[in-house]
């Protein structure tokens, strides 16, 4: 038998396409060689496609349109990508990451997206507002404009460090919200990097951050004045450089022994000045129960003065339209008062409680009701009153005690 003639393999033709004919090609895939194609759509649009093998799988990679990339440029890019793919590099994944980076949102943009998605699941309007406001007050000015893939632990530390011991609860909530935004950014692929032949997400910059933060006060412990120092504080507050809205809000918080958020979010519709009652709705209360606050004569004076500021719907408005004062504005006012730099507004509730127990004969249940605390133990099951009249007398006595110092002409500015 004779020998079988060897099969001649046809050598692939390279550089089949000619620049002058590219715009004359009809719909379809037109090969140039080495996996480079000109894709012509029925609509007439023309783009470059590289068909190559990446880690054992055939992949198509877009190289741009004919109007923006010439034939010579497409050949050069195709050769570069083929060479990198032969070394095992996932060039397609790297291109995806690079493209993602061009669309990477800033932290502020990402936070607003997360807030919109999360808002329907939050408890009420107050929670929804507070979620975003904590980031607006403490984070956006620090690194809100940075892309989410550029944020590191040092940024987070600069944001939460200043409030970590001053307002522990707010600081923890703010840190938790930063962590949530950064988790979202990771899930969306905005924090992916290519390490060798692997795509890896950057670690959340909030992880382990508490190692670099000081120990917080135990829950319930807030920097507070001794009750006998409160009258002098109020006098100095009235003479301070704080804005009228801030001065009024701080004094109102002290006189009502209300929580800071309850005062900041106070709306005119909640007040019956004639009956001297402030009705805080359940959705704004920590215990989810509506709470009546009896108002002393001085509280009414503060409301009259606040009305002249023109805030609507909030009693204590910020300079931003339809927005209440922030906790930051009140804290900054305290920080500017010499000797009171480490105080918190919440701490005045402790001063009230200590004074009421040590200097009055009111029942513990009445005092706890003033603070809107739930009564524990067996007494809770038999309690059928809010002690409104007793609380009215107690709050009147408290007001008389803390405002004992005379209001000078200077202190009256903004109050008349």
C-alpha positions, 0 to 999 in steps of 0.5 A: 500500500502506498503512503497516505499523502499528508493533509495540508492545513490551510494557513489562517489568513491574517489582516483580512479586513481593509480600512477602505471597506469597513463602512461598506460591510453588510450585517454580520461578523466579519473576520480579520484574523486571530479572533478579531471581528467587525460586528455589523448590526442590522441598524448599521452600527459597527463595533469590534469584537475579540473572540479568544480563550480565557482560562479554558473558556471562549469569551467575546470581548468588546473593543469599542465602536468603529467610529472611535477605534480604527482597524489598526487600534483594534488589532493592537488592543486585540493582540495585547489582550490575547497575550495577557490571556495566554498568561492566565490573566482574566482580562475580561474580569479586569475590564469589568472591574475597571469599567465599574470603577469609572461608575463608582459612586461617592460614599454620599451617593451610595448612602442615599441609595441605601437609605432609599432602599432601606426606608420602607423597612424602618419603623417610622418617619423619625427613624428614617430621618435620623438614619440619614441625618446621622451620616449628614451630620457626622460623615458626609463632611469627612469623606462623603465625596470620596469614592467608596473604593477609596475609603479606608479605616482612617476615614471612618476613625476621623468621622466617628472618633470625635463623637465616640465618647460624647454621644456613644449611642449616636456614634455606634449607630453612625458606625453601623450605618457606615458599615451597612453602606460599605457592605452594599458597595462591596456586594455591588462590586464597587470595592473589587480588586484583581489580585493576581488571577483572583478577584477579591473584595476590599475589607469593610473599613469599619471592621476592627475600628473599635480597637483604635477607639477609646472605651465608651461610657457604660450604657445610660451614663452621660456626662452630666452636671450635678443638679445644684449646678444647673441653675448657673448653667442656664444663666450662662446659656442665656448669655452665650453666643449660641443661636436663639433656636439652640438656646431655647431648645437646650433650656426646653429640653432641661425644663421638660426632662425630655430626650434630645430627639423628642425636643429636636423633632418637636412639631407645633401640632403636638402642643396645646398651649392653653392646656399647657400640654405637649403630646408626643406621639407614640412613633416618636417615643422610645417606648412606642407609647404616646407621652404627655408632658406638662408645661411650666410657665417658663416652657410656654414662654420659650414656645412663644419666643420660638414662634417668633423664629418662624419655624414650621413645622418644627418648633426649633428649626435649623437654618435649612428649610423645613429641617429641625435643629441637629444634635450636633448644633446643640453639642457645639453650643455646649462645647463653646461654653467654657467648663461645659465642653463634655456635657451632653443634653441627655445628661440633664435627665440624670440631673433632674432624676437625682434632684427629684429623688434627693430634694423632693418627696414625690413618689418614684413612679411619678419621677419615672413617669416624667422621664417616660420610663416604663415601670418594671416589676409587679407595679406595672400590671396594676398601673392605670395612671400617668400621674399627670397632675402630680407630674405637673407639680413636679415639673413646676418645682423643677423649673422653679429650681433651675431658673432661680437665677434672675434673668438679666437684660442681656439674658433676655435677648431672644426671649422677649 
